[in-house]
Amino acid sequence: MNRRAPRPLSLALATLSARLEPASKLAAIQGCWETVVGEAIAQRAQPVAERSGVLEIACEDAVWAAELELMGPQLVVALNDAVGGVELRSVRVRADAARGARRSPDFG
């Protein structure tokens, strides 16, 4: 019986991590979104699409949309840094009333 030497664990982990990587730019951005923008923004806005370097973000209301639009250049830099290989150029933010309606009201 011929046995080969054991493979280094690092090779097995590299193969596994390559399979687990997000399949799209949007998935990679969504994966690090809360870390990059913080919990407060992540609860009120989510990246929903990416096309040709433009990230579309849906917010619960127009006030958050306006705020994120102003933060757009900083978001582009932070997201490009967080997700290597993604080359965002800009963000487009929209208020999504349906998203806000899904949240339970605060009675505090």
Backbone as a printed PyTorch tensor [residue, N CA C, xyz], in Angstrom:
tensor([[[  0.8400,  -1.1700,   0.0000],
         [  0.0000,   0.0000,   0.0000],
         [  0.8930,   1.2440,   0.0000]],

        [[  0.6930,   2.0730,  -0.9980],
         [  1.4650,   3.3000,  -1.1350],
         [  0.6540,   4.4790,  -0.6210]],

        [[  1.1730,   5.2190,   0.3150],
         [  0.4880,   6.4080,   0.8240],
         [  1.3190,   7.6320,   0.5040]],

        [[  0.6040,   8.6560,   0.0780],
         [  1.2910,   9.9150,  -0.1620],
         [  1.4090,  10.6630,   1.1590]],

        [[  2.3510,  11.5470,   1.2010],
         [  2.5280,  12.3700,   2.4010],
         [  1.3000,  13.2570,   2.5680]],

        [[  0.9530,  13.5850,   3.7860],
         [ -0.2030,  14.4680,   4.0040],
         [  0.0290,  15.8320,   3.3440]],

        [[ -1.0540,  16.3790,   2.8390],
         [ -0.9790,  17.7200,   2.2470],
         [ -0.9740,  18.7610,   3.3520]],

        [[ -0.2660,  19.8340,   3.1660],
         [ -0.3110,  20.8940,   4.1810],
         [ -1.7290,  21.4480,   4.3180]],

        [[ -2.1160,  21.7510,   5.5190],
         [ -3.4430,  22.2860,   5.7920],
         [ -3.6740,  23.5980,   5.0410]],

        [[ -2.6290,  24.3750,   4.8560],
         [ -2.7750,  25.6660,   4.1630],
         [ -3.2950,  25.4840,   2.7350]],

        [[ -2.9190,  24.4070,   2.0600],
         [ -3.4210,  24.1630,   0.7020],
         [ -4.9130,  23.8520,   0.7160]],

        [[ -5.3210,  23.0450,   1.6660],
         [ -6.7420,  22.7150,   1.7780],
         [ -7.5600,  23.9500,   2.1160]],

        [[ -7.0500,  24.7840,   3.0160],
         [ -7.7700,  26.0040,   3.3910],
         [ -7.8240,  27.0070,   2.2410]],

        [[ -6.7760,  27.0980,   1.4640],
         [ -6.7750,  28.0060,   0.3130],
         [ -7.8270,  27.5780,  -0.7060]],

        [[ -7.9320,  26.2840,  -0.9430],
         [ -8.9370,  25.7670,  -1.8700],
         [-10.3450,  26.0490,  -1.3500]],

        [[-10.5530,  25.8170,  -0.0570],
         [-11.8620,  26.0530,   0.5430],
         [-12.2240,  27.5290,   0.5040]],

        [[-11.2970,  28.4050,   0.8650],
         [-11.6100,  29.8330,   0.8870],
         [-11.9020,  30.3630,  -0.5050]],

        [[-11.2470,  29.8290,  -1.5270],
         [-11.5330,  30.2530,  -2.8970],
         [-12.9630,  29.8930,  -3.2810]],

        [[-13.4440,  28.7570,  -2.8040],
         [-14.8270,  28.3450,  -3.0980],
         [-15.8470,  29.1640,  -2.3310]],

        [[-15.4610,  29.6980,  -1.1870],
         [-16.3890,  30.4400,  -0.3450],
         [-16.4430,  31.9310,  -0.6580]],

        [[-15.5550,  32.4150,  -1.5090],
         [-15.5480,  33.8280,  -1.8530],
         [-16.8550,  34.2130,  -2.5340]],

        [[-17.3250,  35.4500,  -2.2900],
         [-18.5550,  35.8910,  -2.9450],
         [-18.4350,  35.8010,  -4.4620]],

        [[-19.5270,  35.4400,  -5.0990],
         [-19.5300,  35.2160,  -6.5370],
         [-19.6510,  36.5110,  -7.3420]],

        [[-20.0090,  37.6130,  -6.6970],
         [-20.1750,  38.8630,  -7.4250],
         [-19.6380,  40.0280,  -6.6100]],

        [[-19.4740,  41.1530,  -7.2880],
         [-19.0370,  42.3650,  -6.5920],
         [-20.0650,  42.7650,  -5.5370]],

        [[-21.3310,  42.6780,  -5.9000],
         [-22.3890,  43.0620,  -4.9670],
         [-22.3480,  42.1930,  -3.7190]],

        [[-22.1760,  40.8990,  -3.8840],
         [-22.1120,  40.0030,  -2.7210],
         [-20.9320,  40.3460,  -1.8220]],

        [[-19.8020,  40.6930,  -2.4210],
         [-18.6350,  41.0750,  -1.6360],
         [-18.9080,  42.3620,  -0.8550]],

        [[-19.5580,  43.3220,  -1.4980],
         [-19.8890,  44.5870,  -0.8340],
         [-20.8970,  44.3470,   0.2770]],

        [[-21.9270,  43.5540,   0.0070],
         [-22.9220,  43.2570,   1.0310],
         [-22.2900,  42.5530,   2.2240]],

        [[-21.2800,  41.7400,   1.9710],
         [-20.6210,  41.0080,   3.0400],
         [-19.8720,  41.8910,   4.0140]],

        [[-19.3770,  43.0250,   3.5650],
         [-18.6160,  43.9100,   4.4480],
         [-19.3580,  45.2100,   4.7500]],

        [[-20.5730,  45.3450,   4.2880],
         [-21.3320,  46.5930,   4.3860],
         [-21.4020,  47.1260,   5.8180]],

        [[-21.8750,  46.3280,   6.7480],
         [-22.0400,  46.8140,   8.1250],
         [-20.7020,  47.2010,   8.7450]],

        [[-19.6670,  46.4510,   8.4640],
         [-18.3460,  46.7730,   8.9940],
         [-17.8670,  48.1280,   8.4740]],

        [[-18.1190,  48.4050,   7.2170],
         [-17.6440,  49.6420,   6.5960],
         [-18.4810,  50.8510,   7.0310]],

        [[-19.8050,  50.7180,   7.0250],
         [-20.6590,  51.8850,   7.2860],
         [-21.1150,  52.0070,   8.7290]],

        [[-21.0290,  50.9450,   9.4900],
         [-21.4900,  50.9740,  10.8720],
         [-22.9180,  50.4730,  11.0040]],

        [[-23.2600,  50.1000,  12.2170],
         [-24.5690,  49.4790,  12.4740],
         [-25.7340,  50.4220,  12.1950]],

        [[-25.6090,  51.7020,  12.5730],
         [-26.7180,  52.6480,  12.4060],
         [-27.1140,  52.7950,  10.9400]],

        [[-26.1330,  52.9470,  10.0700],
         [-26.4330,  53.0950,   8.6440],
         [-26.9010,  51.7660,   8.0610]],

        [[-26.2610,  50.6750,   8.4550],
         [-26.6120,  49.3610,   7.9120],
         [-28.0570,  48.9830,   8.2280]],

        [[-28.5950,  49.4670,   9.3400],
         [-29.9900,  49.1790,   9.6760],
         [-30.9540,  49.9470,   8.7830]],

        [[-30.4960,  51.0410,   8.1920],
         [-31.3780,  51.9090,   7.4290],
         [-31.1200,  51.9260,   5.9260]],

        [[-30.0110,  51.3200,   5.5100],
         [-29.6630,  51.3450,   4.0850],
         [-28.8970,  50.0810,   3.7260]],

        [[-29.1560,  49.5750,   2.5250],
         [-28.4950,  48.3580,   2.0500],
         [-28.1070,  48.5150,   0.5850]],

        [[-26.9450,  47.9990,   0.2110],
         [-26.5990,  47.9620,  -1.2090],
         [-27.4750,  46.9140,  -1.9060]],

        [[-28.0910,  47.3070,  -3.0140],
         [-29.0180,  46.3950,  -3.6840],
         [-28.6180,  46.0340,  -5.1080]],

        [[-27.7030,  46.7960,  -5.7050],
         [-27.2790,  46.4960,  -7.0670],
         [-25.9270,  47.1500,  -7.3290]],

        [[-25.1980,  46.5750,  -8.2880],
         [-23.9340,  47.1530,  -8.7340],
         [-23.8400,  46.9250, -10.2290]],

        [[-23.5590,  47.9870, -10.9520],
         [-23.4270,  47.8550, -12.3980],
         [-22.4000,  48.8640, -12.9030]],

        [[-21.4030,  48.3580, -13.5720],
         [-20.3570,  49.1880, -14.1780],
         [-19.7320,  50.1690, -13.1920]],

        [[-19.5100,  49.7100, -11.9590],
         [-18.8540,  50.5440, -10.9640],
         [-19.7490,  51.4950, -10.2100]],

        [[-21.0580,  51.4220, -10.4470],
         [-22.0100,  52.2730,  -9.7350],
         [-22.7950,  51.3910,  -8.7710]],

        [[-22.6950,  51.7160,  -7.4850],
         [-23.3970,  50.9560,  -6.4490],
         [-24.7220,  51.6310,  -6.1430]],

        [[-25.8060,  50.8680,  -6.2070],
         [-27.1190,  51.3940,  -5.8600],
         [-27.4390,  51.0000,  -4.4280]],

        [[-27.8420,  52.0040,  -3.6370],
         [-28.1520,  51.7940,  -2.2290],
         [-29.6000,  52.1820,  -1.9960]],

        [[-30.3670,  51.3060,  -1.3450],
         [-31.7550,  51.5870,  -0.9930],
         [-31.8050,  51.9750,   0.4760]],

        [[-32.4770,  53.1080,   0.7630],
         [-32.6090,  53.6170,   2.1280],
         [-34.0670,  53.6070,   2.5400]],

        [[-34.2650,  53.6680,   3.8420],
         [-35.6420,  53.6330,   4.3280],
         [-36.3860,  54.9400,   4.1070]],

        [[-35.6880,  56.0740,   3.9740],
         [-36.3860,  57.3330,   3.7130],
         [-35.4600,  58.3400,   3.0240]],

        [[-36.0370,  59.4430,   2.5860],
         [-35.3110,  60.4350,   1.8060],
         [-34.2050,  61.1240,   2.5990]],

        [[-34.3890,  61.2850,   3.8990],
         [-33.3620,  61.9320,   4.7110],
         [-32.0840,  61.1020,   4.7040]],

        [[-32.2130,  59.7910,   4.8980],
         [-31.0470,  58.9100,   4.8630],
         [-30.4510,  58.8690,   3.4530]],

        [[-31.2910,  58.9000,   2.4490],
         [-30.7930,  58.8930,   1.0730],
         [-29.9400,  60.1360,   0.8130]],

        [[-30.4060,  61.2960,   1.2530],
         [-29.6460,  62.5300,   1.0590],
         [-28.3160,  62.4780,   1.8120]],

        [[-28.3440,  61.9740,   3.0290],
         [-27.1200,  61.8750,   3.8300],
         [-26.0950,  60.9510,   3.1660]],

        [[-26.5510,  59.7990,   2.7080],
         [-25.6340,  58.8580,   2.0600],
         [-25.1360,  59.3820,   0.7210]],

        [[-25.9560,  60.1370,   0.0360],
         [-25.5180,  60.7510,  -1.2250],
         [-24.3400,  61.6910,  -0.9500]],

        [[-24.4190,  62.4460,   0.1350],
         [-23.3120,  63.3350,   0.5080],
         [-22.0640,  62.5520,   0.9140]],

        [[-22.2730,  61.3970,   1.5190],
         [-21.1560,  60.5500,   1.9490],
         [-20.6030,  59.6960,   0.8080]],

        [[-21.2080,  59.7720,  -0.3560],
         [-20.8680,  58.9170,  -1.4860],
         [-19.3860,  58.7550,  -1.7680]],

        [[-18.6300,  59.8460,  -1.9260],
         [-17.1970,  59.6850,  -2.2230],
         [-16.4340,  58.9210,  -1.1310]],

        [[-16.7620,  59.1810,   0.1300],
         [-16.0990,  58.4540,   1.2170],
         [-16.4960,  56.9830,   1.2270]],

        [[-17.7580,  56.7010,   0.9160],
         [-18.2170,  55.3120,   0.8540],
         [-17.4870,  54.5600,  -0.2590]],

        [[-17.3100,  55.1900,  -1.3980],
         [-16.6180,  54.5530,  -2.5190],
         [-15.2010,  54.1670,  -2.1060]],

        [[-14.4810,  55.0890,  -1.4770],
         [-13.1050,  54.8180,  -1.0550],
         [-13.0760,  53.6930,  -0.0210]],

        [[-13.9550,  53.7830,   0.9950],
         [-13.9570,  52.7820,   2.0630],
         [-14.3280,  51.3970,   1.5490]],

        [[-15.3010,  51.3140,   0.6640],
         [-15.7150,  50.0210,   0.1260],
         [-14.6570,  49.4370,  -0.8070]],

        [[-14.0330,  50.2790,  -1.6170],
         [-12.9500,  49.7930,  -2.4800],
         [-11.7980,  49.2520,  -1.6380]],

        [[-11.4980,  49.9170,  -0.5220],
         [-10.4340,  49.4410,   0.3670],
         [-10.8180,  48.1330,   1.0440]],

        [[-12.0820,  48.0190,   1.4590],
         [-12.5310,  46.8330,   2.1940],
         [-12.6260,  45.5990,   1.3080]],

        [[-12.9790,  45.7880,   0.0470],
         [-13.1710,  44.6690,  -0.8650],
         [-12.1650,  44.8090,  -2.0010]],

        [[-11.0620,  44.1270,  -1.8700],
         [-10.0450,  44.1940,  -2.9190],
         [-10.6070,  43.7020,  -4.2420]],

        [[-10.2520,  44.3690,  -5.3090],
         [-10.6870,  43.9370,  -6.6220],
         [-11.9760,  44.5760,  -7.0950]],

        [[-12.7240,  45.1890,  -6.1940],
         [-13.9500,  45.8760,  -6.5880],
         [-13.5710,  47.3170,  -6.8930]],

        [[-13.9760,  47.8030,  -8.0280],
         [-13.6330,  49.1620,  -8.4180],
         [-14.8950,  49.9940,  -8.5840]],

        [[-15.4210,  50.4500,  -7.4500],
         [-16.5860,  51.3290,  -7.4930],
         [-16.1460,  52.7180,  -7.9190]],

        [[-17.0070,  53.3880,  -8.6880],
         [-16.7350,  54.7590,  -9.1120],
         [-17.6570,  55.7390,  -8.4060]],

        [[-18.8880,  55.2820,  -8.1100],
         [-19.8510,  56.1850,  -7.4870],
         [-20.9750,  55.3720,  -6.8480]],

        [[-21.8070,  56.0890,  -6.1020],
         [-22.9960,  55.4660,  -5.5290],
         [-24.2230,  56.2350,  -6.0080]],

        [[-25.3110,  55.5250,  -6.1090],
         [-26.6090,  56.1190,  -6.4030],
         [-27.5270,  55.6650,  -5.2840]],

        [[-28.1450,  56.6130,  -4.6130],
         [-28.9450,  56.2960,  -3.4390],
         [-30.3970,  56.6310,  -3.7270]],

        [[-31.2790,  55.7380,  -3.3000],
         [-32.7090,  55.9900,  -3.4960],
         [-33.4630,  55.6940,  -2.2100]],

        [[-34.4950,  56.4690,  -1.9760],
         [-35.3790,  56.2120,  -0.8440],
         [-36.3350,  55.1070,  -1.2540]],

        [[-36.4980,  54.1470,  -0.3940],
         [-37.3390,  52.9850,  -0.6730],
         [-38.3900,  52.8980,   0.4230]],

        [[-39.5560,  53.4740,   0.1790],
         [-40.6100,  53.5200,   1.1850],
         [-41.0050,  52.1290,   1.6540]],

        [[-40.9810,  51.1500,   0.7700],
         [-41.3570,  49.7830,   1.1460],
         [-40.3790,  49.2250,   2.1680]],

        [[-39.1050,  49.5690,   2.0440],
         [-38.1090,  49.1000,   3.0060],
         [-38.4210,  49.6410,   4.3910]],

        [[-38.7660,  50.9170,   4.4900],
         [-39.0950,  51.5140,   5.7800],
         [-40.3740,  50.9390,   6.3590]],

        [[-41.3230,  50.5940,   5.5050],
         [-42.6030,  50.0610,   5.9660],
         [-42.4400,  48.6710,   6.5760]],

        [[-41.4070,  47.9340,   6.1640],
         [-41.1970,  46.5870,   6.7010],
         [-40.6870,  46.6190,   8.1280]],

        [[-40.1050,  47.7360,   8.5480],
         [-39.5870,  47.8330,   9.9060],
         [-40.7410,  48.0000,  10.8740]],

        [[-40.5830,  47.4690,  12.0530],
         [-41.6250,  47.6550,  13.0580],
         [-41.5020,  49.0530,  13.6380]],

        [[-42.6160,  49.6780,  13.9720],
         [-42.5640,  51.0470,  14.4950],
         [-41.9340,  51.0730,  15.8890]],

        [[-41.2670,  52.1990,  16.1840],
         [-40.6860,  52.3890,  17.5060],
         [-41.6880,  53.1750,  18.3460]],

        [[-42.0420,  52.6380,  19.4680],
         [-43.0130,  53.3060,  20.3200],
         [-42.3510,  53.8800,  21.5660]],

        [[-40.9600,  53.9540,  21.5330],
         [-40.2170,  54.3730,  22.6980],
         [-40.3150,  55.7880,  22.9630]]])
